[in-house]
Amino acid sequence: LAHLNFSTNLLKTIPDSLFSLQGLKLLDVSNNQLKGCLTAAIGQCQSLVEFRASSNQLTQLPDSIGDLKNLEVVDLRDNKLDRLPEGFGSLRKLLKLNLDQNMLQVIESTFGNLRTLQDLSLAKNRIGLIEENCISWLSNLVMLDLHENRL
C-alpha cells in the first residue's frame, strides 16, 4: 500500500499499527477530529514522502516526526500548533511546508536546517519573532508567505 487517504472522516486518533506500513508514501488524514499530539509511532513510517493532516485540532507533533527522512511535503494548516518539535529540523528532503492557520509565535532557528525547502507558508499565525538567520539559510526557498501575522 503506497497511498492512504483517510481525509474527511471522523478519525479521533490514528492507530499505531497504520505506521507499520513500510511502503506507505502518502498519508492524508486531513479534515478529521484529531486532537492533541500525534502518536510517536509516526516515526516508524520511514518511506513516507507526503503527510497531510490539515484541518484537525493538533496541538503538538512528536519529536519522532524528525525520523521521517524521506518527507518532501507536509501540510499541517488549520490546526492549533504553537511550536514545532526540535526533530522537525531533521527533515532534510522537505520541499514544501504549509503551516498556515496555526498558533505559531516564533520561527525558530531549526527552520534554518530545512535547506531544501522551496515553499514555506506560515500565513495567519501569531508570529512576532523570526530568530536570527533562520530564513537566510534557506537558500532554495522560492515562496515564503507570512501574511496576517504579528511582524
Salt bridges, closest charged atoms under 4 A:
GLU50 OE2 - ARG52 NE 2.49
ASP75 OD2 - ARG52 NH1 3.19
ASP75 OD2 - ARG77 NH1 2.26
ASP145 OD1 - HIS147 ND1 2.70
GLU148 OE2 - HIS147 NE2 3.99
